[in-house]
Amino acid sequence: MRIARVAAGDDYVVHAGAALFDDAPTEESTARFLGRDGHHLLVAIEDDEPVGFVSGVEMTHPDKGTEMFLYELSVGEDHRRRGIGTALVRALEALAREIGCYGMWVGTEADNEAALATYRAAAAGPPEDCVFLTWRFSR
């Protein structure tokens, strides 16, 4: 298994791993994500097939600097419990450090035991009490 950084023009990698996403990636959204500075997609590849991914977005604030938001992590069902998710998170952490981020964060549901175990295995600190509120807009 190797981890590849996907960039603008590598849309075919995203579409080859379409089953890893919640919904089918669109050409427009894929090109937009990959073409933006500060948007990162790392893909785990095994036997020339995508088996997992992690996406991250740099977030910068005037008084804090830049941190990495771990946007989404996915590993195909047949490839879970083999350390691929942890390797992807660690690769995103390494990238965040390389580009000068002061930290990295992720949100997940309190009962998502698989995600919590993966993030803890990748050395994430203990969770802080917080509440996430969302606004949903139609697509």
C-alpha angles and dihedrals in degrees: 000000000000132000118228128192108230117213140176109309093029093095090127090068091057092048092047087057095043092129089064092065127079090238131013110281113244123223092237097049093042093052091045094051095045093044097055124095110240095028114111133187122184118187128199109221126195123176088354092301128110109246100169145356144197124202126200136185125202112232119196128189126183096241100034110039122221129329131176119245110205097221102183141350125195135171123182114253094245091054102047126118092032099099096260094122092049091048090051093050091048090049090053089048090052090050091049091052091046093055093046104258114162093216148339132235141184136187124216139159116280091235096048094109095173093054093045091050091049094049092046090049087054090055099258113162125247116291120266121222107259143139126226118209121191140200115209119207124185116252 
